[in-house]
Amino acid sequence: MVNTPNRAEPEVRTPGGQRSGRPRDSRIDVAVPSAVMEILNEGGYGRLTLEAVAARAGTSKPALRRRWRSRQHLVVDTLASAIGTTPTPDTGCTHCDLIAGIGTLSQAFTHTVGRRVLPALVADLADDPELESEFLEKFFHVRRASTAEALRRGIHRGDIRGDADIDLLLDMLASTTYYRVLFGHLPVTAALAEDVVEVVLAGVATDRWRSRHGGPEGA
């Protein structure tokens, strides 16, 4: 059932009586991401239009245009809010933190939306530097920075070698999920995050970590 768009957006005046523009409708901020995810799961990236989103969310295309420059920008915002940029937790256990952090990415992309959206969105990023910058700033770098902090905590705890290349480890931890989503050659399974973290840590863990977690000494 489609809600009737709320087109009456009264102007707000400052104490001095000056117009400050139309107020931001918080209902739209909730309804739109939900509508976008529904449409993406049903028809994929290619079938998503601002008109379809407006109808599903019970708003208008001009209201969407006031918030997002294009449907691509709307999708980027939706990925950030729906898939999430929750910080990698600090549980006191290095491999537990990493599994939890990478696991949120795997969980998000086990849904249809991952395969139907990410490849096409990445293609659009290549032709739109502003969109690419927004994607990196709102989604990619936020998650990456959080996982980087978890790796540094691991170094401080003595679980990961001090000379470990943080940027390389970040690429290795996340790339398997992205690779499988982009090419679809293998599934993104519930156990993928744990498997990847165990393999990566096997290369950079200290003897201290290995002794506590049953890994081969000096491997």
Secondary structure as UniProt FT lines:
FT   TURN            15..16
FT   HELIX           26..43
FT   HELIX           45..47
FT   HELIX           50..57
FT   HELIX           61..65
FT   TURN            66..67
FT   HELIX           71..82
FT   HELIX           94..109
FT   HELIX           112..127
FT   HELIX           129..135
FT   HELIX           136..140
FT   HELIX           141..157
FT   TURN            162..163
FT   HELIX           166..183
FT   TURN            190..191
FT   HELIX           192..204
FT   HELIX           207..213
FT   TURN            217..218
//
